[in-house]
Amino acid sequence: MRLGSLTEFDETSKLTMYFTRYFGPEVVTHITYQTNLYGTQKDINTTFTTNENE
């Protein structure tokens, strides 16, 4: 599979479709919150953050 090929795009679309089918927006928000909380707890001075769109 070539990087950037249509086949790779199709596979990514399928994976995204399955993920969003089983994990709704509230679950993604919770995962995001917990990820940011963990990062802050591990290093209070961290500038790492993530959001639901990443």
RACOR-V677466 format. One record per pair of residues at least 24 apart in sequence whose C-alpha atoms are under 6 Angstrom apart, sorted by the first residue. I is the first residue (numbers start at 1). J is the second residue. If there is no record, write none. Layout:
BEGIN
i | j
I | J
I | J
END
This chain:
BEGIN
none
END
